[in-house]
Amino acid sequence: MLSALWNLGAFVIALSILVAIHEYGHFWVARRCGVKVHRFSIGFGKVLFKRIDKHGTEFAVAAVPLGGYVKMLDGRVENIPPSEQAFAFDKKTVWQRIAIVSAGPLANFLLAVIAFFFMYMIGVNSAKPVISDTVANSPMSVIESESRYLVTAVNKQQVGDWEALNLALVSQIGETAFDITIKPLTANKIDFAFEPTKTFTVSLQNWTFDPKKESIITSLGLIPFSPQAFLEVAAVAQGGAAEKAGLAEGDKLIAIDGVKLSSWQEFVELIQQNADQVLKLDIERGTIAQTVILTPDARKTQSGTAQGYIGLSPVVEAFPEEYRVKLQYGPWQAFTKGIEKTGQLTKLTFDTLVKLVTGDISVKNLSGPVAIAKGAGMSADYGIEYFLGFLALISVNLGLMNLIPLPVLDGGHLLYYFVEVITGKPVPERIQEIGFRIGGAILMSLMLIAILNDFNLL
């Protein structure tokens, strides 16, 4: 319950910021173009707070924080006295109307740059994309390396950390193949001076990816490096099956039902396979051998099967310092990195939208408000720098989505105005109305699909 409330709170904060910036873009340019603005509202429904400025504009915060709007003086929806005709939106030149409408999405791109700027100024702790192995018969099994290796590029695009690699691989969805460049590690260390790079072509002909069940990294068959986990207890969760069995920090795990354990992974698999089953666990506590009765709790997986868990974490070897990386820069480099990252995300989002239209990506990959709320909560958990990165990502998506040429979106209005630029006259209101209805139906359908995806109903 607390997790859901945290996610909801982070989602409301993120959405309110995104909407406020988007609408302020419209508002700021409208004012500069001499358009009278009746209301600037964050949220819909009952007004909780309002203030009227010297220009007569009402600034309001409403009860339902799921959007916002800027209401301008417009002769198409209200009767305007002759004295105020010059301040109406519909009486402005077509280029002024284009500027006002496009300012909202552009403000979202600017917000992304600023959010990334502060994220890189604060600094983000990350890890280099070091791979320990690949899964047999997977797309990545074409990689030939006898040791751990560092992924340095995907299709010649440099990747310096796991997030960059993940985004580079996501951009390959819908493609038939891509090139991946690696650098083998010498004595488990990254040696840029002496180790040459190798490039392999990865075929995606028979690859399938379900984002609900696995990450794109594991789906392609990469096994990321992780520090070795030992058969020794580091911590026991309060109220879990391990605590009920009497396990304690420092216990060494020896055998289950008489079968000697060889690795932590083997122990995990046995626990997962024996939900609600009584097991005899042999342990060593100090120098004394003991046997405890352990009954793993059960939880449902996404496939609907029961999986055992006990609330236990192992002692893990230290993560190699040479595999760590902190993305932190000075003001100018942080700003340029922010622009670069915003450009990368814009391209990735645009390519994804095109692939959705062409059918190269299934609509099952669309995410709705529930998934976004979870993402907001998780990023806020990790710290302000991660929340800023999440905010920038969603801002880019919002800006680009609003430029889609559907009549109910900013992009649809811009389409009408550019037709007016070409023909020299406005698109007839009857045609506009038909377009709004079609665009609304398409948008509602996409929103419904995204919400159903959130609840795994598709």
C-alpha positions in Angstrom: 0.0 0.0 0.0 2.8 2.4 0.9 4.6 1.5 -2.3 1.5 2.3 -4.3 1.0 5.7 -2.6 4.7 6.5 -3.1 4.4 5.7 -6.8 1.3 7.7 -7.1 2.9 10.7 -5.3 6.0 10.6 -7.6 3.7 10.2 -10.6 1.6 13.3 -9.7 4.7 15.4 -9.1 6.3 14.3 -12.4 3.1 14.8 -14.4 2.4 18.2 -12.8 5.9 19.4 -13.7 5.6 18.1 -17.3 2.2 19.6 -17.8 3.1 23.0 -16.2 6.2 23.3 -18.5 4.2 22.2 -21.6 1.4 24.6 -21.0 3.7 27.4 -20.0 5.3 27.1 -23.4 2.0 27.8 -25.0 1.2 30.6 -22.5 4.6 32.4 -22.8 4.5 32.5 -26.6 0.8 33.4 -26.7 1.5 36.4 -24.4 4.4 37.5 -26.7 2.1 37.3 -29.7 -0.4 39.6 -28.0 -3.1 36.9 -27.3 -5.3 37.3 -24.3 -5.2 34.3 -22.0 -8.3 33.6 -19.9 -7.0 30.7 -17.8 -3.8 28.8 -17.2 -4.8 25.5 -15.4 -2.9 22.6 -14.0 -5.4 19.8 -13.6 -9.1 19.5 -14.4 -12.3 19.6 -12.4 -12.9 21.6 -9.2 -10.5 24.5 -8.7 -8.5 24.1 -5.5 -6.4 27.3 -5.8 -6.5 30.3 -8.1 -4.9 33.7 -8.6 -5.7 36.4 -11.1 -2.8 38.5 -12.5 -2.8 42.1 -13.7 -3.6 41.0 -17.2 -6.8 39.2 -16.1 -5.4 35.7 -16.5 -6.6 33.2 -13.9 -3.9 30.8 -12.8 -5.5 27.7 -11.3 -4.7 24.3 -9.7 -7.6 21.9 -10.1 -8.4 18.6 -8.3 -7.7 16.1 -11.0 -3.9 16.2 -11.7 -4.0 14.4 -15.1 -3.3 17.2 -17.5 -3.8 20.9 -17.9 -4.7 23.6 -20.4 -4.3 27.2 -21.5 -7.7 28.9 -22.4 -7.1 31.8 -24.8 -9.5 34.4 -26.3 -10.8 32.7 -29.5 -13.6 33.9 -31.8 -14.3 30.3 -32.8 -15.7 29.4 -29.4 -16.9 32.7 -28.0 -18.4 36.1 -29.0 -15.7 38.7 -29.0 -16.4 42.5 -29.0 -14.7 44.5 -31.7 -12.4 46.1 -29.1 -10.8 42.8 -28.3 -10.6 41.2 -31.8 -6.9 42.0 -32.0 -6.2 39.9 -28.9 -7.9 36.7 -30.2 -5.9 33.6 -31.1 -7.8 33.0 -34.3 -7.1 36.5 -35.5 -3.4 36.1 -35.3 -1.3 35.3 -38.4 -0.8 31.7 -39.3 2.9 31.8 -38.3 2.0 33.3 -34.9 -0.5 30.4 -34.3 2.2 27.9 -35.4 4.6 29.4 -32.9 2.0 29.3 -30.1 1.1 25.7 -30.7 4.6 24.4 -31.2 5.9 26.1 -28.1 4.3 23.4 -25.8 6.3 20.4 -27.2 9.4 22.6 -27.6 9.2 23.5 -23.9 9.2 19.7 -23.1 12.4 19.2 -25.1 13.9 22.2 -23.3 12.9 20.7 -19.9 14.6 17.4 -20.8 17.8 19.3 -21.6 17.6 21.1 -18.3 16.8 18.0 -16.3 19.7 16.1 -17.8 22.0 19.1 -17.2 21.2 19.0 -13.4 21.4 15.2 -13.4 24.9 15.3 -14.9 26.0 18.1 -12.6 24.9 16.1 -9.5 26.4 13.0 -11.0 25.0 9.5 -11.6 26.6 6.3 -10.3 26.6 3.6 -12.9 28.5 0.6 -14.1 30.4 -0.3 -17.3 28.6 -2.9 -19.4 30.8 -5.9 -18.6 29.5 -9.2 -19.8 30.5 -12.5 -18.1 29.0 -14.9 -20.7 26.2 -15.4 -23.3 23.3 -17.8 -23.4 23.8 -20.7 -25.8 21.7 -20.5 -29.1 20.7 -16.9 -28.3 21.2 -14.0 -30.8 24.3 -12.9 -28.8 25.9 -16.4 -28.9 27.8 -15.3 -32.0 30.1 -13.4 -29.8 33.4 -15.2 -29.4 35.3 -14.4 -26.2 37.1 -16.7 -23.7 36.9 -14.1 -20.9 34.7 -11.3 -19.6 34.3 -8.5 -22.0 33.2 -4.9 -22.2 30.6 -3.8 -24.7 31.9 -0.6 -26.3 29.5 0.1 -29.2 26.3 -0.9 -30.9 26.3 -0.1 -34.6 29.3 2.2 -34.0 27.4 4.1 -31.4 29.5 4.3 -28.3 28.1 3.0 -25.0 29.8 3.8 -21.7 27.4 2.4 -19.2 24.5 0.0 -18.8 21.8 2.6 -19.5 23.5 3.6 -22.8 23.7 -0.1 -23.8 20.1 -0.7 -23.0 18.9 2.3 -25.0 21.1 1.3 -27.9 19.7 -2.2 -27.9 16.1 -1.0 -27.6 16.6 1.0 -30.8 17.3 -2.2 -32.6 13.8 -3.6 -32.0 12.2 -4.2 -35.4 15.6 -4.5 -37.2 16.9 -7.7 -38.8 20.5 -7.4 -37.5 23.0 -5.1 -35.8 26.8 -4.9 -35.1 28.1 -5.1 -31.5 31.7 -4.2 -30.6 33.4 -5.6 -27.6 36.8 -5.4 -25.8 38.0 -8.6 -24.0 39.2 -8.0 -20.4 42.7 -8.9 -19.3 42.9 -10.5 -15.9 39.3 -9.4 -15.2 40.4 -5.8 -15.7 39.5 -3.3 -18.5 42.7 -2.6 -20.4 42.0 0.0 -23.1 45.7 0.4 -24.0 46.5 -3.1 -25.1 43.3 -5.1 -25.8 41.9 -4.8 -29.4 38.2 -4.5 -30.0 36.2 -7.1 -31.9 32.9 -6.6 -33.8 30.2 -9.2 -34.4 27.0 -9.1 -36.4 24.0 -10.2 -34.4 21.0 -11.6 -36.3 17.5 -10.8 -35.0 15.7 -13.0 -37.6 14.4 -15.5 -35.0 14.4 -13.2 -32.0 11.3 -12.6 -29.9 11.1 -10.1 -27.1 8.3 -9.7 -24.4 9.1 -6.7 -22.2 6.6 -7.9 -19.6 8.7 -11.0 -18.9 12.3 -10.0 -19.3 14.7 -7.2 -20.1 16.1 -6.7 -23.5 19.6 -7.6 -22.2 18.6 -11.1 -21.0 16.3 -11.6 -24.0 19.2 -11.2 -26.4 21.2 -13.7 -24.4 23.7 -11.4 -22.6 24.7 -12.5 -19.0 25.9 -9.3 -17.2 28.8 -9.6 -14.8 27.7 -9.7 -11.2 29.9 -10.2 -8.2 30.1 -13.8 -6.9 27.5 -14.7 -4.3 28.7 -17.1 -1.5 26.7 -19.8 0.4 26.8 -17.6 3.5 23.9 -15.6 5.0 24.4 -11.8 4.9 20.9 -10.7 6.0 17.6 -12.3 6.9 14.3 -10.5 6.1 12.0 -9.9 9.1 8.9 -12.2 9.0 10.2 -14.3 6.1 10.5 -18.1 5.8 14.2 -17.9 6.5 13.7 -16.1 9.8 10.9 -18.6 10.8 13.3 -21.4 10.2 15.8 -19.8 12.6 18.5 -18.8 10.0 20.9 -16.1 11.1 23.6 -13.9 9.7 26.8 -15.8 9.2 25.2 -19.2 8.7 26.8 -21.3 5.9 24.5 -23.2 3.7 25.7 -26.8 3.1 22.9 -29.0 1.7 19.2 -29.3 1.0 17.5 -32.7 1.7 20.9 -34.3 1.7 22.0 -32.8 -1.6 25.2 -30.8 -1.2 25.0 -27.3 -2.5 27.7 -26.1 -5.0 26.6 -22.5 -5.6 24.2 -19.7 -4.5 22.4 -19.9 -7.9 21.7 -23.6 -7.3 20.3 -22.8 -3.9 18.0 -20.1 -5.3 16.7 -22.5 -8.0 15.9 -25.2 -5.5 14.0 -22.7 -3.3 12.1 -21.3 -6.2 11.1 -24.8 -7.3 9.8 -25.8 -3.8 7.2 -23.3 -2.9 5.3 -24.4 0.3 7.4 -27.6 0.5 9.1 -28.7 3.7 12.9 -28.8 3.2 15.7 -30.0 5.4 18.5 -27.5 5.2 21.9 -28.4 6.6 24.0 -25.4 7.8 27.1 -24.6 9.7 26.9 -22.0 12.5 30.4 -21.3 13.5 31.9 -24.7 13.9 28.6 -26.5 14.7 26.7 -28.4 12.0 22.9 -28.1 12.3 19.7 -29.0 10.4 16.8 -26.6 10.2 13.3 -27.1 8.7 12.7 -24.6 6.0 9.3 -24.0 4.2 9.6 -21.5 1.3 6.7 -19.0 1.0 4.9 -18.9 -2.4 4.3 -16.0 -4.8 2.8 -16.0 -8.3 5.0 -15.3 -11.3 3.8 -13.4 -14.4 3.2 -16.7 -16.0 0.8 -17.7 -13.1 3.1 -20.4 -11.6 4.0 -20.5 -7.9 7.6 -19.6 -7.0 9.3 -20.1 -3.7 11.1 -17.4 -1.7 12.5 -17.2 1.8 13.8 -13.6 2.4 17.5 -14.3 2.5 20.5 -12.4 1.0 24.0 -13.9 0.6 27.4 -12.5 1.3 28.7 -11.1 -2.0 32.2 -10.3 -3.1 33.0 -6.6 -3.6 32.1 -5.0 -6.9 35.4 -4.2 -8.8 36.1 -0.5 -8.7 37.4 -0.6 -12.3 33.9 -1.6 -13.4 32.3 1.4 -11.8 31.7 4.8 -13.5 30.3 8.1 -12.3 28.7 10.3 -15.0 29.5 13.8 -13.6 30.6 16.8 -15.5 31.2 20.5 -15.3 28.5 23.0 -16.3 29.4 23.3 -20.0 29.9 19.6 -20.6 26.8 18.8 -18.6 24.8 21.1 -20.8 26.2 19.6 -24.0 25.6 16.1 -22.6 22.0 17.1 -21.9 21.5 18.2 -25.4 23.1 15.0 -26.8 21.0 12.8 -24.5 17.8 14.6 -25.4 18.6 14.2 -29.1 19.3 10.4 -28.6 16.0 9.9 -26.8 14.1 11.9 -29.3 15.5 9.8 -32.2 14.8 6.6 -30.2 11.2 7.7 -29.5 10.6 8.8 -33.1 12.0 5.5 -34.5 9.8 3.5 -32.1 6.7 5.4 -33.1 7.5 4.7 -36.8 8.0 1.0 -36.0 4.6 0.9 -34.2 2.9 2.4 -37.3 4.7 -0.1 -39.7 4.1 -3.0 -37.4 7.7 -3.8 -36.7 6.9 -3.2 -32.9 3.8 -4.6 -31.4 1.3 -2.3 -29.6 1.8 -4.6 -26.6 5.0 -2.6 -25.9 3.0 0.5 -25.2 3.0 1.6 -21.5 0.3 3.5 -19.7 -0.1 5.6 -16.5 0.4 2.6 -14.2 3.8 1.7 -15.7 4.8 5.4 -15.7 3.8 5.7 -12.0 5.9 2.7 -11.1 8.8 4.2 -13.0 8.4 7.5 -11.2 8.3 5.8 -7.8 11.4 3.6 -8.6 13.4 6.5 -9.9 12.5 8.7 -6.9 13.6 5.8 -4.6 17.1 5.9 -6.1 17.6 9.6 -5.6 16.9 13.0 -7.2 19.4 12.5 -10.0 17.6 9.4 -11.2 14.2 11.1 -10.9 15.6 13.9 -13.1 16.6 11.4 -15.7 13.1 9.8 -15.6 11.5 13.2 -15.8 13.6 14.0 -18.9 12.7 10.7 -20.6 9.0 11.2 -20.1 9.3 14.9 -21.1 10.9 13.9 -24.5 8.1 11.3 -25.0 5.4 13.9 -24.2 6.9 16.5 -26.5 7.2 14.1 -29.4 3.8 12.4 -28.8 2.2 15.9 -29.0 3.8 16.5 -32.4 2.1 13.4 -33.9 -0.3 14.8 -36.6 -3.5 13.7 -35.0 -6.0 16.6 -35.0 -6.6 16.5 -31.2 -2.9 16.9 -30.5 -0.6 19.9 -31.1 0.7 18.1 -34.2 -2.7 18.0 -35.7 -3.3 21.7 -35.2 0.1 22.3 -36.8 -0.9 20.1 -39.7 -3.9 22.3 -40.3 -1.9 25.5 -40.1 0.8 24.3 -42.5 -2.0 23.4 -45.0 -3.2 27.0 -44.5 0.3 28.2 -45.2 0.4 26.2 -48.5 -3.1 26.9 -49.7 -3.4 30.4 -48.3 -6.7 29.7 -46.6 -7.8 27.9 -43.4 -8.9 24.3 -43.5 -12.8 24.3 -43.5 -14.2 23.9 -40.0 -16.3 20.9 -41.1 -13.1 19.1 -42.2 -11.4 20.1 -39.0 -14.3 18.7 -36.9 -14.1 15.3 -38.8 -10.4 15.2 -38.1 -10.9 15.9 -34.4 -13.3 13.0 -34.1 -11.1 10.6 -36.0 -8.0 11.7 -34.0 -9.9 11.5 -30.7 -11.0 7.9 -31.5 -7.4 6.9 -32.4 -5.9 8.5 -29.3 -8.5 6.9 -27.0 -7.8 3.5 -28.6 -4.1 3.9 -28.0 -4.7 5.0 -24.4 -6.9 2.0 -23.8 -4.3 -0.4 -25.2 -1.6 1.1 -23.0 -3.8 0.8 -19.9 -4.6 -2.8 -20.7 -0.9 -3.5 -21.2 -0.3 -2.1 -17.8 -2.6 -4.7 -16.2 -1.3 -7.5 -18.5 -4.7 -7.9 -20.1 -3.4 -8.0 -23.7 
